Amino acid sequence: MPIITSQQINNFFNSYKETEITFTKEVVRATGLFPKEVHLKSVGHPFPCIIYSVSMTSAKVIANISSSMYEQIRNANNLVSLRFSFLKNNKNNPYSFFVSARISGYNPYSKEKKNLNFISLDFTQRPPDDLIAILGQILEANANSKKRSEDRIVINANNIKKLGIDNKSHNLYIQGVPRQCIVRDLSFSGAKVIVAGVAKYLIEKNAVLHISTIDKGIIKLPGIVLRNEEVEGRKDLAVLAIRYDDSKIPIEYKIMINDFLKIRKFHPDKE
């Protein structure tokens, strides 16, 4: 992953500060959020909460607020701190920080659970750079996955290392049947892989490409086989062009491709 400079942090903040990210299971996994260590604190008293969504200026959390807690918060002029906790680079010890905020509203989560609320928070100051970097990487990757969807990365020894993938050999599941493949190139929107077999029977079939990475484990990329190309001199091999399902591209993959393209932008001669 490229080193994030102060200038990039400022660019993230200026470009995306109002954009919310909903913390789905996928986002939790991609960011390394450690939910057990997340909580709100008011007048020194912590109480657990679940992060629903976050921007660089606000957040929404779900928390069980009793009448006594509500009164305590009200007496504190609705000022609270939201504690974030993340696991970084698969390390066991999470790193944490607080963001100062003011509660701007409560909405019941359900009629059955009266004390359970959606709580809207407005940050009272710019959040720590760590949070801006985490959110900014996701938002930038999502934006560039549309702007640069067809930019292709040739898979060679040098680029394998930069991408953080294991090697050229990975698995392609077509209609649920696994096949070993060699990845020729990758992009935000698809891939080209070399497989053994008669390719004409694989066209327009559902496929899932499994990319094995060093830090993120196996990334699964569902899509469809669009077409095939012949491998010169090898009738037993074919190159398959795979188009991903846009709605199912994992965030980890978008970040991986985006990070590489940023490196290539500044060092085009080193691909």
C-alpha positions in Angstrom: 0.0 0.0 0.0 1.4 3.4 -0.9 2.4 5.8 1.9 -0.3 8.4 2.4 1.1 11.9 2.6 -0.3 14.9 4.4 -1.3 16.4 1.0 -3.3 13.2 0.1 -5.0 13.4 3.5 -6.0 17.0 2.8 -7.2 16.0 -0.7 -9.3 13.2 0.8 -10.9 15.6 3.3 -11.6 18.3 0.8 -13.0 15.9 -1.8 -15.0 13.5 0.3 -15.7 15.1 3.7 -19.5 15.0 3.4 -19.7 11.6 1.8 -21.1 8.8 4.0 -19.9 5.2 4.1 -22.4 2.7 5.4 -20.5 0.2 7.6 -21.7 -3.1 6.1 -19.9 -6.4 6.9 -17.8 -5.9 3.8 -16.7 -2.4 4.9 -16.0 -3.6 8.4 -13.7 -6.3 7.0 -12.0 -4.0 4.5 -11.3 -1.3 7.1 -10.3 -3.7 9.9 -12.9 -2.1 12.2 -12.8 -3.8 15.6 -16.4 -3.5 16.8 -15.8 -4.8 20.3 -13.7 -1.8 21.1 -16.1 0.8 19.6 -18.1 2.9 22.1 -19.5 6.3 22.9 -18.2 8.2 25.9 -20.0 10.9 27.8 -18.6 12.7 30.9 -16.0 9.9 31.2 -18.6 7.1 31.1 -18.4 4.7 28.1 -21.4 2.9 26.7 -21.4 0.4 23.7 -22.6 1.3 20.3 -22.6 0.0 16.7 -21.3 2.1 13.9 -23.9 2.4 11.2 -22.3 5.0 8.9 -19.5 7.5 8.9 -18.3 10.5 6.9 -15.4 12.8 7.7 -17.8 15.3 9.5 -20.4 13.1 11.0 -21.5 9.6 12.0 -24.6 7.6 12.8 -24.5 4.9 15.5 -26.9 2.5 17.1 -27.0 2.4 20.9 -29.2 1.4 23.8 -29.8 4.7 25.6 -31.5 4.4 29.0 -33.4 7.3 30.6 -30.5 7.9 33.0 -27.9 7.9 30.1 -30.1 10.3 28.1 -30.2 12.7 31.0 -26.4 12.4 31.5 -25.8 13.3 27.9 -28.3 16.1 28.0 -26.6 17.6 31.0 -23.3 17.4 29.1 -24.8 19.6 26.4 -25.0 16.5 24.1 -21.2 16.4 23.8 -19.7 12.9 23.5 -16.7 11.2 22.1 -16.9 8.3 19.6 -14.1 5.7 20.0 -12.9 4.0 16.8 -10.8 0.9 16.9 -9.1 -0.8 13.9 -6.9 -3.8 13.4 -4.1 -2.9 11.1 -2.2 -5.2 8.7 -3.7 -8.3 10.5 -2.0 -7.4 13.7 -3.6 -8.7 16.9 -3.4 -5.4 18.8 -6.0 -2.8 17.5 -5.2 0.9 17.4 -7.8 3.3 18.7 -8.7 7.0 18.8 -11.5 9.3 19.8 -13.5 11.8 17.8 -15.2 14.6 19.6 -18.8 15.1 18.6 -22.2 16.5 19.4 -25.4 14.5 19.3 -27.8 16.2 16.8 -30.7 13.8 17.0 -32.2 10.5 18.1 -34.5 8.2 16.1 -36.0 5.0 17.4 -34.5 1.8 16.0 -37.6 -0.2 16.4 -41.0 0.0 18.2 -40.2 -3.2 20.2 -37.0 -1.9 21.7 -37.8 1.6 23.0 -34.3 2.4 24.3 -32.5 1.4 21.1 -31.8 4.4 18.9 -30.1 5.7 15.8 -28.0 8.5 17.1 -26.8 11.2 14.7 -23.4 12.8 15.6 -21.8 15.9 14.2 -18.0 16.0 14.7 -17.0 19.2 16.5 -13.6 19.2 14.8 -11.7 17.6 11.9 -11.2 14.0 12.8 -7.8 12.3 13.1 -5.8 11.7 9.9 -6.1 8.0 10.5 -9.9 8.1 10.0 -9.6 10.4 7.0 -7.1 8.0 5.4 -9.3 4.9 6.0 -12.5 6.5 4.6 -10.6 8.4 1.8 -9.0 5.2 0.4 -12.4 3.6 0.1 -14.1 6.6 -1.5 -11.2 7.2 -3.9 -11.2 3.6 -4.9 -14.9 3.6 -5.6 -14.6 6.8 -7.6 -11.7 5.6 -9.7 -13.3 2.2 -10.3 -15.7 4.1 -12.5 -13.3 6.6 -14.0 -10.6 4.1 -14.8 -12.6 0.9 -15.1 -10.7 -0.3 -18.2 -7.1 0.5 -17.2 -5.3 -2.8 -17.3 -2.4 -4.1 -15.2 -0.2 -6.7 -16.8 0.6 -9.4 -14.3 4.4 -9.9 -14.3 6.9 -10.6 -11.5 7.3 -6.9 -10.7 3.6 -6.1 -10.6 2.7 -9.2 -8.6 4.9 -7.8 -5.7 3.3 -4.3 -6.0 -0.2 -5.7 -6.0 0.4 -7.9 -3.0 -0.8 -11.1 -4.7 0.8 -14.5 -4.3 1.7 -15.3 -7.9 0.3 -15.7 -11.4 -1.5 -18.9 -10.7 -5.0 -18.7 -9.2 -8.4 -20.5 -9.4 -11.3 -19.8 -11.7 -14.7 -21.3 -10.9 -17.0 -21.7 -13.9 -20.5 -22.8 -13.1 -19.1 -23.9 -9.7 -16.3 -26.1 -11.2 -12.8 -25.1 -10.2 -10.1 -24.6 -12.8 -6.5 -23.5 -12.3 -5.7 -20.5 -14.3 -2.8 -18.0 -14.9 -3.8 -14.4 -14.7 -2.6 -12.3 -17.6 -4.0 -8.9 -16.6 -6.4 -7.3 -14.1 -8.5 -4.1 -14.1 -11.3 -2.7 -12.0 -13.8 -4.2 -14.3 -12.4 -7.6 -15.3 -9.5 -9.9 -16.0 -7.9 -12.0 -18.6 -6.8 -15.5 -17.6 -5.2 -18.5 -19.4 -7.0 -21.8 -18.8 -6.7 -25.3 -20.2 -9.6 -26.7 -22.1 -12.0 -26.0 -25.0 -12.9 -22.4 -24.5 -16.0 -22.3 -26.7 -18.0 -24.2 -24.2 -17.1 -21.6 -21.4 -18.4 -18.5 -23.1 -21.2 -16.6 -21.4 -20.9 -18.9 -18.3 -21.0 -17.5 -14.8 -17.5 -17.4 -13.3 -15.8 -16.5 -10.0 -12.1 -15.6 -10.1 -10.3 -16.3 -6.8 -7.3 -14.1 -6.4 -4.9 -15.1 -3.6 -3.3 -12.1 -1.8 -0.6 -11.9 0.8 -2.5 -9.7 3.4 -6.2 -10.0 2.5 -6.5 -13.7 1.9 -8.6 -14.9 -1.1 -10.6 -12.2 -2.9 -13.6 -13.6 -4.8 -14.6 -11.8 -8.0 -18.0 -12.9 -9.5 -18.6 -12.2 -13.2 -19.2 -13.8 -16.6 -16.9 -15.1 -19.3 -17.3 -12.7 -22.2 -15.1 -14.2 -24.9 -12.0 -16.2 -25.6 -8.7 -15.6 -27.5 -6.4 -18.3 -28.9 -2.9 -18.9 -27.5 -0.6 -19.1 -30.5 0.7 -22.6 -30.9 -1.3 -24.0 -28.1 -4.7 -25.5 -29.1 -5.1 -26.9 -25.5 -5.0 -23.4 -24.0 -7.2 -20.3 -24.3 -7.3 -16.8 -22.9 -10.7 -16.0 -21.3 -11.9 -12.4 -20.8 -14.0 -12.1 -17.7 -16.3 -9.2 -16.9 -17.0 -8.7 -13.2 -20.4 -8.1 -11.7 -20.1 -4.4 -10.8 -22.4 -4.8 -7.8 -20.2 -7.6 -6.3 -16.7 -6.3 -6.6 -15.1 -6.4 -3.1 -13.8 -3.1 -1.7 -10.5 -4.8 -0.9 -10.0 -5.5 -4.6 -10.9 -1.9 -5.6 -8.4 -0.6 -3.1 -5.7 -3.0 -4.3 -6.1 -1.9 -8.0 -6.4 1.8 -7.0 -3.2 1.7 -5.0 -1.3 0.1 -7.9 -2.6 2.7 -10.4 -1.5 5.5 -8.1 2.0 4.0 -8.0 2.0 3.7 -11.8 0.9 7.3 -12.2 4.0 8.6 -10.5 6.4 5.9 -11.7 5.2 4.8 -15.1 8.6 3.5 -16.2 8.8 1.0 -13.3 5.8 -1.2 -14.3 
